[in-house]
Amino acid sequence: MSEHRLLIVEDSDEDFQAIQWALGRLERTLPLDRCVNGDDAIDWLSAPPHWPSLVLLDLNLPGTDGREVLGALRADPRTRTLPVVVLSTSASERDVNECYALGANSYLTKPVNFTQFTDQLRRTLDFWLDAAQLPNRAEGV
């Protein structure tokens, strides 16, 4: 089994730290890469130094937002099959539906409670990194 990596697309230092703390609490050591805005994420994924197993994508990013990132990833044959989980503070039905229409693999609302956030992250990673069979890295990437 190959080593898993996560790409976190998150502009909030606080939310990124929460992910790091939750991973530590779960005793799950995973290499993390981070992009702080949508343009960086699109650029990074056009020629990644490390291919991620899973992308955790914030929806409300400055500039190019998560919806645009998702659209760009799904339009590119190299990243079309890359699993993307939207992780947002928005529980809006419109946002949820739009993200699925754009090709999100999952949509999660960020819990305010750290214990709930940790449990949500545990269940997400258990599914995507342990239970699901992930696609192979795209050719030419």
C-alpha positions as a Python dict, from the first residue, in 0.01 Angstrom:
ca = {
    (1, 'M'): (0, 0, 0),
    (2, 'S'): (137, 337, -96),
    (3, 'E'): (179, 619, 152),
    (4, 'H'): (-116, 855, 168),
    (5, 'R'): (-83, 1233, 152),
    (6, 'L'): (-337, 1505, 209),
    (7, 'L'): (-365, 1833, 26),
    (8, 'I'): (-540, 2089, 243),
    (9, 'V'): (-673, 2394, 58),
    (10, 'E'): (-750, 2625, 348),
    (11, 'D'): (-690, 2997, 392),
    (12, 'S'): (-759, 3000, 767),
    (13, 'D'): (-452, 2931, 980),
    (14, 'E'): (-686, 2845, 1268),
    (15, 'D'): (-876, 2583, 1065),
    (16, 'F'): (-552, 2438, 928),
    (17, 'Q'): (-419, 2409, 1285),
    (18, 'A'): (-742, 2238, 1388),
    (19, 'I'): (-685, 1978, 1117),
    (20, 'Q'): (-327, 1926, 1235),
    (21, 'W'): (-438, 1896, 1600),
    (22, 'A'): (-716, 1655, 1509),
    (23, 'L'): (-472, 1436, 1315),
    (24, 'G'): (-242, 1436, 1619),
    (25, 'R'): (-529, 1344, 1847),
    (26, 'L'): (-620, 1061, 1610),
    (27, 'E'): (-254, 952, 1614),
    (28, 'R'): (-267, 956, 1236),
    (29, 'T'): (60, 1068, 1084),
    (30, 'L'): (5, 1185, 731),
    (31, 'P'): (219, 1408, 515),
    (32, 'L'): (28, 1731, 457),
    (33, 'D'): (61, 1986, 184),
    (34, 'R'): (-124, 2315, 208),
    (35, 'C'): (-241, 2578, -34),
    (36, 'V'): (-389, 2896, 111),
    (37, 'N'): (-596, 3004, -188),
    (38, 'G'): (-758, 2865, -499),
    (39, 'D'): (-500, 2989, -746),
    (40, 'D'): (-221, 2821, -548),
    (41, 'A'): (-420, 2496, -538),
    (42, 'I'): (-478, 2494, -914),
    (43, 'D'): (-112, 2578, -982),
    (44, 'W'): (13, 2321, -729),
    (45, 'L'): (-203, 2044, -875),
    (46, 'S'): (-94, 2123, -1231),
    (47, 'A'): (251, 1984, -1140),
    (48, 'P'): (243, 1851, -784),
    (49, 'P'): (572, 1761, -619),
    (50, 'H'): (370, 1496, -431),
    (51, 'W'): (46, 1343, -556),
    (52, 'P'): (-222, 1366, -286),
    (53, 'S'): (-452, 1077, -201),
    (54, 'L'): (-724, 1320, -98),
    (55, 'V'): (-794, 1692, -118),
    (56, 'L'): (-973, 1871, 166),
    (57, 'L'): (-1106, 2186, 1),
    (58, 'D'): (-1241, 2491, 182),
    (59, 'L'): (-1525, 2649, -11),
    (60, 'N'): (-1485, 3015, 81),
    (61, 'L'): (-1135, 3104, -30),
    (62, 'P'): (-1008, 3451, -120),
    (63, 'G'): (-994, 3515, -494),
    (64, 'T'): (-1051, 3188, -675),
    (65, 'D'): (-1295, 3013, -445),
    (66, 'G'): (-1346, 2644, -380),
    (67, 'R'): (-1618, 2612, -644),
    (68, 'E'): (-1380, 2742, -910),
    (69, 'V'): (-1103, 2513, -786),
    (70, 'L'): (-1338, 2216, -803),
    (71, 'G'): (-1445, 2311, -1156),
    (72, 'A'): (-1084, 2344, -1267),
    (73, 'L'): (-987, 2008, -1113),
    (74, 'R'): (-1276, 1830, -1283),
    (75, 'A'): (-1202, 1995, -1619),
    (76, 'D'): (-840, 1872, -1615),
    (77, 'P'): (-798, 1504, -1713),
    (78, 'R'): (-498, 1476, -1477),
    (79, 'T'): (-704, 1569, -1169),
    (80, 'R'): (-1055, 1468, -1276),
    (81, 'T'): (-1057, 1152, -1061),
    (82, 'L'): (-873, 1296, -761),
    (83, 'P'): (-1100, 1261, -456),
    (84, 'V'): (-1208, 1602, -328),
    (85, 'V'): (-1392, 1652, -1),
    (86, 'V'): (-1534, 2000, 46),
    (87, 'L'): (-1495, 2111, 407),
    (88, 'S'): (-1691, 2431, 464),
    (89, 'T'): (-1862, 2637, 732),
    (90, 'S'): (-2157, 2674, 493),
    (91, 'A'): (-2449, 2434, 533),
    (92, 'S'): (-2641, 2609, 254),
    (93, 'E'): (-2836, 2368, 37),
    (94, 'R'): (-2735, 2576, -265),
    (95, 'D'): (-2362, 2539, -182),
    (96, 'V'): (-2398, 2165, -120),
    (97, 'N'): (-2587, 2106, -445),
    (98, 'E'): (-2350, 2325, -645),
    (99, 'C'): (-2043, 2143, -516),
    (100, 'Y'): (-2186, 1802, -599),
    (101, 'A'): (-2284, 1928, -945),
    (102, 'L'): (-1924, 2042, -992),
    (103, 'G'): (-1793, 1695, -900),
    (104, 'A'): (-1723, 1700, -526),
    (105, 'N'): (-1689, 1351, -383),
    (106, 'S'): (-1823, 1462, -47),
    (107, 'Y'): (-1939, 1776, 130),
    (108, 'L'): (-1885, 1824, 503),
    (109, 'T'): (-1986, 2114, 722),
    (110, 'K'): (-1713, 2211, 968),
    (111, 'P'): (-1837, 2150, 1321),
    (112, 'V'): (-1763, 2427, 1570),
    (113, 'N'): (-1695, 2174, 1846),
    (114, 'F'): (-1338, 2036, 1827),
    (115, 'T'): (-1440, 1687, 1947),
    (116, 'Q'): (-1705, 1668, 1674),
    (117, 'F'): (-1455, 1802, 1418),
    (118, 'T'): (-1201, 1537, 1519),
    (119, 'D'): (-1461, 1261, 1493),
    (120, 'Q'): (-1575, 1389, 1153),
    (121, 'L'): (-1215, 1396, 1028),
    (122, 'R'): (-1154, 1044, 1165),
    (123, 'R'): (-1458, 904, 983),
    (124, 'T'): (-1365, 1086, 662),
    (125, 'L'): (-1007, 960, 660),
    (126, 'D'): (-1112, 609, 764),
    (127, 'F'): (-1338, 596, 462),
    (128, 'W'): (-1122, 765, 200),
    (129, 'L'): (-780, 634, 305),
    (130, 'D'): (-866, 294, 453),
    (131, 'A'): (-1195, 166, 306),
    (132, 'A'): (-1224, 321, -40),
    (133, 'Q'): (-1015, 205, -331),
    (134, 'L'): (-860, 521, -470),
    (135, 'P'): (-787, 588, -836),
    (136, 'N'): (-433, 561, -963),
    (137, 'R'): (-238, 878, -1015),
    (138, 'A'): (-328, 1027, -1352),
    (139, 'E'): (-93, 968, -1640),
    (140, 'G'): (145, 1249, -1719),
    (141, 'V'): (133, 1399, -1370),
}
